Amino acid sequence: MDPAGCAIGREEELHWLALTLIPGLGTRMAGKLLDRLRTPQAVFRASRSDLMAAGLSGAVAQSVASGCSFDDALDQQRKMAERGAVAVVRSDPRYPALLREIFDPPILLYARGRLELLNPFHFAVVGTRRPTTYGLAAAEKLSADLARAGLTIVSGMARGVDTAAHKGALSAGGDTVAVLGCGVDVIYPSENRQLAAELSAKGLILSEFAMGSTAFPQNFPIRNRIISGIGSGVLVVEGAQYSGSAITAKLALDQGRDVFAVPGNITSKASWGPNLLIKQGAKLVQDWNDVIVELPPEVRRQLIERGRTRLLGSAGASQDADQASLLEGNTTGSLPEIGRKVLAVLQVDKAIHLDDLLQNVEDTSASELIAALFELEMLGLVKQLPGKNFVKVW
């Protein structure tokens, strides 16, 4: 990532940073000031009386008018340059589109890593810091499968489920974003030093907290609104009834996002959170397809298009003939055997339920069948209808 690629100039960036560093201002009031005055430069040019008329207290208005935060802003720019971080402000076209729509979006995000991951299809996977073996396995497997399907996995880089989610996405060669409750240059927890290095190289690390900020406990509920607000849904793997993941799920509901949960052992306290969410209407998840089928149709369509491009465009020279036959419509010849079996069972004019397909396609497990169906859908050979029903495309 090249800091020179920032969409705003250094002087404008300085004003944005200074605005976020004003003592006592807060994200919500800073956002109201920007809505009223349009730019940070205009905020700092405003008189003390104009600032108080906009709703600021006398002390905060005096802090703005004095420009006392510019020294701190210069220090932030120095630290960002040293660590390869970039400021992505609310007016920047790279700012995550869905995050901009929440009640109190951060006015500035610090970012380290692949900036192109700011605006693909984000999906959050969260859970307890003390998961069971089952919870770790579920988080890693589901995250890997969802990443293969084209979603960018978002989590908080905490120990436990968050770490498993990031590792699962990376193991699948997929994309992942970590949202921190500290500065993007602070490693927390310390045992995730290697994961943080991998994320900054292959993924993206985000935070609204200034460079060097410590991971104070009160920061984590604040950052959770970013984890839930940046994407189209949140999957809770394990967590207590009143855990941080439960807070994230509530935030997601308040933000109009879909909430998903992995069911767990009813005798385990780690399962109380997700099991309660399912009772309250969260979507039960047994495999990655349970998430994919619930995504908005436009997101599903774009995932399929991206998947098709990836399948047809990533083959090496030895696969040129297969690519040509795919592009010419002769797709069945290069499909794996399970794909050909599925196409032989599916019909154009009659939908077949996933359970019936599993019975009719011999020597196939549920996970193998679902993977084949998704690949066929990406190739435009199969269409999924509501209720996990499938038809062959004419």
N, C-alpha and C positions, 0 to 999 in steps of 0.2 A: 504494500500500500504506500502510495507516495503522497505525503502531505501537500505537495504542490498541486495535487489534483483537487484540492478543496474548492467548493463552488463559490466561496466568498473570499475577499482579499484579507490580508493580515490586519489592516486597520479596522475593517468591519468586524472581523472575528474578535478583535480585542474588545469592542463595544459589547458584543454578545456575551463574552466571558465575564466582563465587568458587571453586566446586568445580573447574571446568575450568582455573583459573589457578594452582592449587597446584603449586609447583615439584616435579618428580620424581614426581608422582602417575600420570599417564598415563591414557589412555582405558580400557584394560582393567581396571585396578585401580579406577578411579572407577566403572565399571560394576558391579564386584563389590561395592563398598561400597553402591551403591544397591540392588542385589539383596538385600543383607543388612539394610540400615537403612531402605530404602524412599524416603527423601527427603533432599535436601541439608541441610535444617535439622537432621535427626536426625544426619547425619554430623558437622556442626559442634558439636552438643551432646554428642557422645560423648567419653568420657574418653580420655586418651592410651593408657592400658592397653587399653581396648576396641578402639581403632584398631589397636594392635599385634597384638591377638588376631585381628583381621580380616585380617592379613597385611601391614600397612604396616611399613616400617622405622621405627626410632626417630626419624630426622631428618624424614621425611615426616609421621609422626604428630604431631610437634611443630609442623610448619608448619600442619597442619589445626587443631590445638587453639589455636594462637596467633591464628588468623583473619587472618593477614598478607596474604591475597589479596583482602580486601574493598576495600582502596583501589584496587587494579587493576580490580576489578569495577565500582566506581563510575565509573572512568575509561572503561571499556568502554561503560557505559550512556550516558555523555555523547556518546561518539563515534557510537554507534548512533543516538541522537536526531538528531545533526547530519546523518547520511548516510541517514536513513530506513531503517535496518536493524532487523530483528526477530530475537529469539532464539526458535528453535523447539526445545524440549527433548524428550528421549526419551519423556516421559509425555504429551506434547501429542498430541491426536487428529489434528492436521495433520501430524505427523511421518510421513515416507514409510513405508508399511506394510512393503514388502519390505526396506527398509534396516534396519528394526528386527530382522529375522530373521538378519542376518549374525553372524559370530562375534564381532566387536568393533565394534558400531555406535557412532558418535559419540553422546555423551550430550547434545550441544547443537550445533545448526546455526545459523550466522548467515545470514540471508536478506535479499536486496534484490530487489524486483520483485513479480510476481504470485504471491501465496502459494497461490492455487488450483492452481498447477502442481506443488505438492508431492505430490499423490496422484492424478494420472491415470495413463495407461499409458506408463511411461518405457521408452525403448530407447536404448542408447548407441551412438554412432558415434565411433570413435577411429582414430588413425593417426599417421604420422610428421610431424615438424615440417618435413621437407624433401621434400615429395611431388613426383611427376612431374605433368605436365599432365594425364595420364590419371587419376592419383589424385585430384587436385583436382576434376576434372569428375565422377568417379564419386561422391565423397563428397557433393558439392553436389546432384547429381541424385537420388541415393538418399535423402538426408535430406529433400529437398523432397517426393518421392513418399511416403515413410513418414509425414511430417507431414500430408500431405493425407489419408492413410488414417486419421488420428486418433491416431497415436503422438506422444508428446512426446520430442523428440530431446535426448539428454543428451551433453555432451562437456565438454572441459576448457578451452576458450577459448585454447588454445595456438595459436601460428602453424601454418600448414599445414592438415592434414586437419581438426583441431578447428574452426578458423575457418570452413572451407568447410562443415562440417556445420551450424553455427549459422546461417550465411548462407543455406544452402539451405532450412532450416526457415522462417526469417523471410521469405524470398522467396515462399514458398508460402502465407503467411498462417497458418503453423502455430505450434506451441508448442515452446519449447526452453529447456533448463536448462543453465547453465554451472556446473561444480564447480571451484573454484579451489584452488590450492596456496598461497594467500596470503590476506590479509584481503579481505572483499568490497568494501572501500573502496580497494583497491590495484589499479591497472591493470597487468597483466602478461600479455603483452608490451605495451610502451608504444604500439606502433602499432595496438593494438586498442581505443584509447580510444573511438572512435565506435561500435564494436561493443558495448562494455561499456555505453555509454549506451543503445543500442537494446535490449540485453538487460534492463537494469533497468526499462525502460518497457514492453516488450512480452513479455518472458520472465521468467526468474528466475535470480539469481546466488546460489550457495550456497558455504559454506565452514565447516569446523570450526575453522579458525584464527582467532585473535582479530583484532579490528579493528586495522588498521595493521601486521599481520604481513607480513614480507618474504617473497618467493618463493624460499626456500632450496631447493636441489636435493633435499634429503632429504624435503621436504614432498610431492613429486609422487607417489612410490610410495604414500604414506599416503593421499593424496586419491583415488588410483585405485580403492581398494576401495569408495569411495562411488559412483564412476561405474559400476562393474560391479554393485554391490549394490543400487542404487536401482531397477533395472528388471528386465525379464524376459529381456533378452539383450544381447549386445555384438556389434557389427559392426566388424571390423578391415579397413580399406581398404588401407593400405600401411604397411610398417614392417620394420625389420631383424629378424633372428632373435631378438636379445636386447634389443629396444627397449622403451620404456615401454608401447606398445600390446600387446606380447607379455606383459608383466607383467599388464596389465589383463585380457587373455584368460585367463591362468592363474588370476587371482583370481576371474573369473567362473565358471570350471569348479569351483573350490573352493567357491564359493557356490551351486552347483547351477543356474547360469544357462546358457542356450543361447549358444553361440559361433558366429558367422557370419563369413565372410571373402570378400572380393572377389578372385578370381584375377588374377594379373598376369603380366607378361613374365618368363619364366624367366631371362633374362639380366640383369634389373634387381635390384640389391640391395634396393631398396624393396619388392620382391615376395616376398622370402625368407620374411618373417614370415607373411603370409596364406597363401602357398602351402604352407608347412609345416603350418599349422593345418588346412588342408583335408586334407592327407595324414593327419593325426592324428584326423580325424573331424569337424572343423568343417563347418558347412553352407555349401556354395558358393552365393554370391549373384550373380545376373546382373541381376535387377530386384527391385523392392520386394516383388513377390508371393512371392518365395522366402523372405522373412522372414515375411510375414503368414500363410502356410500352416503355418508351424511354431509359431506362438503357441498357448498353451493354448486349448482350445475356449471356455472362459468369457471369456477376453480377446477372442477373435475375435467372439463373440456380442455383447459390449458395444460393440466398435468398430463393428459393423454397426448396432446400435441408435443409437449416437451419430451415425453417418453418415447414417442414415435421417432422424433428427431434424433434422440440419443441412440435408439436401436439401429436406425438406418445410417447414422453418421459416424458412429464410433468404431465400426468394423475396420479391420486392417486390410492390407492389399490382398491377402489370401481369401477374403470374403467378398471381393468385388462382384463375383458372379451371383452370389446370393443376394447382394444388395440390388443388383440390376433386376433380378427376378421379382424381388419384393416391390420395387418401384413400378414394374410393368404389370403388377397385379398377380403374378404367379407366386403367391405367398405360401401356399400350403407345402410346397416342395422343400422349403428351408425351415419349416417349423419343427420343433422337437416332437417326439412321438405323442406326448400327452396332449399337445395342442391340436394335433390332427384327430386324436380320439374325441376331444371336446367338440370340434367342428362337425364331426360325424354324427354326434348325438344332438347338437343344437338344431333348431329349426328357424326358418325365417318368419313364419306366420304364427308361431305358437311359443309363448314364453315358457321356460323351464326353470323351476326353482333350484337354488343351489343344492339343497338336500337331495333332490331327485337326480341332479347331475352326478352327485357323489356316488349314488347307487348305480348309475348307468355307465359311468366311466370306470372300467376295471383297473385294478392294481394301482390305485391312486389314493394318496392321503388327502385330507382336507386342505392342508397348507399347500401341497403341490398343485391341487386343482385351482385354488384361489390365485396362486402366482401365475398359472397358465392363462386363466381368464383375464387377469389384468394385462398380461402381455398381448393377448389377442385384442383386447379393447384398445390398447395403445396402437396396435397395427390397423385399427379400423375394421376388424373382422367380426367383432362381437359388440353388442350394446347391452348395457345393464339397465334394467327397468326397476321401478320402486319395489321394495320388498324382497330384494336379492333374487330377482328373476332375470333371466338372460335370454337373448335371442341372437340368431346369426344375422349379420348385416347383409342385405341384398347385394 
